[in-house]
């Protein structure tokens, strides 16, 4: 991609979508609209009774950064035994700890030293 292929729009100059037949759509009943949607294999409506629809919709992935952590082998083995998504579980535990301690003062580095 280069600068020539980038198109910028503001609310003042957004082009109208001329591919939609708005008059035809306004004349259709809800049943006709739903039937048309179901007949389009590329744009099937959600089946709200399907639990997988809700599972997919509930997932939101934040962008992540790569970090290396020193984790005790027994702790890492335990997380790995919990399933393939053990990295996400470790992240969830760290996130929960951060949220639970958001009100407290930052911890001193001395608090975490194990070589006493």
N, C-alpha and C positions, 0 to 999 in steps of 0.2 A: 504494500500500500504506500502511496506517496501523497504529497499534498494536493495533487490534482484530483484524486479520487475522494477526498474528504469533503463532505457536504455538511454545512452547519445551518441549523434552523433556529429561529427564535419563535416565540408565540405569535409574532406579527407576520412571519413569512412561511408558516407551515403550509405545504401544498395540500389542497383538498384531495381526498382519495376518490377518484372518479370511477373506481372499479365496482363500487357498491351501488346496486339498484335500489335506492332508498324508497322510491314509490312502491315498488313491488314488495319490499320488506314490510312497509307500513300496512299494506293490504293483506298480508298473511295473518292467519290466526296463530296462537301460541302452539297449537297442535301441529300445524304445518311447519312452523319454524323448528320445532323439536324433531319432526320426522326428517326434515332436510338435514339437520345436524347429525342425526343418527345414520343417515345414508352416506355421509362423507367419511370414508375410512381414515383420512388424515386428520380429522378434527372431531373425534367422538366426544360427546359430553361426558362429564364425570358421572359415575354411578355412585351416588352418595351412600348406598348401602354396602359398598365394597370396602372392607376395613383397610385394604392396601392403599386405597385412595387417600385415606386419612393419614396413614403411616408415611406416605411419600410427602404429603403436604406439611407434615409436622417437622420435617427435617430441614434444618437450615445450617449450612456450613459456613463458618466464618473463615476468612483467609487465615492461613497459619504461617508461622515462621519456623524454619528448621532450627532446632536447638539440640545440643548434646547434653545429656544429664548423666551424672554418676548415680546409678541406682544399685542398691545392694542386690546381688544375684538372686537371693531367695525371694525378694519382693518382685523382681522382674519375672521370675518363674511363676509366681502366683498370678500376676496379671496375665501372663501368656496363657495360663491354664483356664482363664475365664472366657477365652474366645479369640477369634481373629481380630476383633476390633479393640484389642488390649491397649493400643496407643490412644484411641479415643477415650477409653475408660480412664487411663492415667490423666489425660487432659481434663476430663470431667471432675475427677477427684481434686485436682489442683485448682480448677475453677471454683468448685464448691468451697474449698478452704479459703481461697482469696475472698469470695463473697462473704463468708462467715466472719472474716477478720478485717473487713473493709473499714470498720469503725475504729480499729485500734491503731496505735502508733506503729510506724515501721519497726520491724524487729531488728535488733542488733545482730551483727554477724556473729558475735560471741555466743549467742543463744543456740546456734546450730553446730558449733564445734563439737566433734565427737571424741577428740583426742585429749581427754582430761586426765 
